[in-house]
Amino acid sequence: MVRSLWEKARRWAVKLATQHATPHEIAIGLAVGVFVGWLPIMGIQMAVVLLLVWPFRVNRFAAASGVWITNPITFIPMYAFTYWVGAFFWRIEKVLSYEDFKAAFEGRDTLSGFFALLTEGKDFLLDIFICTWIGGAIVGIVAAVPTYFVAKRTVAAYRARRAVAPVPPEV
């Protein structure tokens, strides 16, 4: 299974590096995708990133690939981390723990319970919303900058290596 995942990642990286675009266009696309991937907009990330890059010379495949940093496996720890970072910068009185979240959503598994949470817990939800957006933007920028430089250098190096690849001897 690990070998299969590794092979899929390698094929994705080769597909990314061989896109009909400059290393800069690929790298900026991937960086914008990673930035959007950290924002708390799961479900519409793909549409948002494609709208962001549409007017510019940015590789759309790379941008769409970058948002997959957030996926069904990673979104809970990622959003918890962005909440924590945002709470640090927003300076809320109390950073919510797992127990706080569990207590707030206890018995809210019906539609009426959800609407009750929306009306009763406005401040609670507003703090979560603001903190997660602030944290997502900060972490997104911090992640996007090195993504750009690493991707640009990697794509350029891959292309240079392929351009001077030795020809196998004929038998």
C-alpha positions as a printed Julia matrix, in Angstrom:
171×3 Matrix{Float64}:
   0.0    0.0     0.0
   2.8    2.42    0.88
   4.52   1.56   -2.39
   1.3    2.24   -4.27
   0.87   5.64   -2.6
   4.5    6.48   -3.28
   4.09   5.53   -6.94
   0.93   7.67   -7.25
   2.73  10.64   -5.69
   5.65  10.16   -8.06
   3.34  10.04  -11.09
   1.55  13.18   -9.89
   4.89  14.98   -9.47
   6.0   13.97  -12.98
   2.66  15.1   -14.41
   3.05  18.4   -12.58
   6.63  18.9   -13.78
   5.74  18.1   -17.38
   2.83  20.53  -17.66
   2.93  22.89  -20.62
   3.9   25.89  -18.49
   7.01  27.55  -17.11
   8.39  26.47  -13.74
   7.22  29.84  -12.37
   3.62  29.28  -13.59
   3.55  25.81  -12.07
   5.11  26.93   -8.79
   2.83  29.95   -8.35
  -0.19  27.75   -9.12
   0.84  25.19   -6.55
   1.55  27.92   -3.98
  -1.84  29.58   -4.51
  -3.49  26.17   -4.2
  -1.67  25.44   -0.94
  -2.7   28.87    0.4
  -6.36  28.26   -0.44
  -6.06  24.74    0.98
  -5.4   26.19    4.43
  -8.48  28.43    4.35
 -11.58  27.04    6.12
 -13.64  26.69    2.95
 -13.55  22.95    2.4
 -16.05  22.03   -0.24
 -15.53  25.12   -2.38
 -11.73  25.29   -2.38
 -11.41  24.02   -5.94
 -13.83  26.63   -7.29
 -12.16  29.41   -5.28
  -8.65  28.57   -6.43
  -9.71  28.27  -10.07
 -11.46  31.66   -9.86
  -8.35  33.18   -8.26
  -5.95  31.95  -10.93
  -8.24  32.22  -13.95
  -7.26  35.78  -15.0
  -3.52  35.16  -14.55
  -0.89  33.03  -16.29
  -0.91  30.34  -13.64
  -1.06  26.6   -14.14
  -4.58  25.51  -13.17
  -3.62  21.86  -12.66
  -0.98  22.9   -10.14
  -3.4   25.25   -8.37
  -6.11  22.6    -8.17
  -3.54  20.08   -6.93
  -2.41  22.39   -4.16
  -5.8   22.54   -2.46
  -5.66  18.79   -1.89
  -3.4   19.46    1.07
  -6.82  19.59    2.76
  -8.59  16.28    2.33
 -10.89  14.05    4.39
  -7.89  12.71    6.32
  -6.1   16.0     7.07
  -8.82  18.62    7.48
  -9.56  18.08   11.19
  -5.95  18.51   12.42
  -5.37  21.32    9.9
  -8.43  23.32   10.95
  -7.68  22.69   14.63
  -4.17  24.06   14.05
  -5.45  27.1    12.14
  -7.95  27.76   14.94
  -5.13  27.65   17.5
  -2.92  30.01   15.42
  -5.84  32.37   14.84
  -6.76  32.33   18.53
  -3.22  33.43   19.35
  -3.47  36.43   17.02
  -7.14  37.24   17.73
  -6.42  37.02   21.47
  -9.65  35.43   22.58
 -10.22  34.97   26.29
 -10.18  31.18   26.24
  -8.87  28.89   23.55
 -11.41  26.13   23.19
 -10.38  22.58   23.97
 -11.78  19.35   22.61
 -14.01  19.09   25.69
 -15.41  22.59   25.01
 -16.28  21.63   21.43
 -17.8   18.36   22.57
 -19.96  20.12   25.18
 -21.11  22.79   22.7
 -22.23  20.23   20.13
 -23.71  17.73   22.62
 -27.29  16.97   21.63
 -27.02  19.12   18.5
 -27.2   16.23   16.07
 -30.61  17.24   14.74
 -31.51  20.17   12.54
 -33.37  21.9    15.38
 -30.37  21.37   17.66
 -28.08  22.85   15.04
 -30.29  25.94   14.65
 -30.4   26.28   18.44
 -26.59  26.31   18.45
 -26.62  29.04   15.81
 -28.86  31.26   17.92
 -27.5   30.44   21.4
 -23.84  30.16   20.54
 -23.32  33.14   18.23
 -20.23  34.38   20.07
 -18.84  30.85   20.32
 -19.25  30.28   16.59
 -18.04  33.76   15.68
 -14.8   33.21   17.62
 -14.28  29.87   15.86
 -15.0   31.44   12.46
 -12.71  34.45   12.93
  -9.88  32.47   14.52
  -9.95  29.8    11.84
  -9.91  32.39    9.03
  -7.06  34.39   10.58
  -5.08  31.23   11.32
  -5.79  29.81    7.88
  -4.55  32.96    6.15
  -1.4   33.12    8.28
  -0.53  29.44    7.96
  -1.48  29.53    4.27
   0.99  32.33    3.57
   3.7   30.63    5.62
   3.13  27.37    3.71
   2.74  28.96    0.26
   6.04  30.86    0.21
   8.35  27.84    0.57
   6.01  25.82   -1.67
   6.65  28.31   -4.47
  10.44  28.2    -4.17
  10.69  24.41   -3.7
   8.28  23.7    -6.58
  10.0   26.13   -8.96
  13.44  24.71   -8.22
  12.22  21.11   -8.39
  10.4   21.55  -11.71
  13.4   23.36  -13.24
  15.8   20.68  -11.98
  13.59  17.86  -13.27
  13.34  19.47  -16.68
  17.08  20.13  -16.85
  17.84  16.53  -15.89
  15.43  15.21  -18.52
  16.92  17.5   -21.19
  20.39  16.02  -20.77
  19.36  12.47  -19.93
  21.81   9.96  -21.38
  20.56   7.96  -24.32
  20.48   4.27  -23.53
  22.91   2.25  -25.67
  21.44   0.26  -28.51
  21.79  -3.46  -28.22
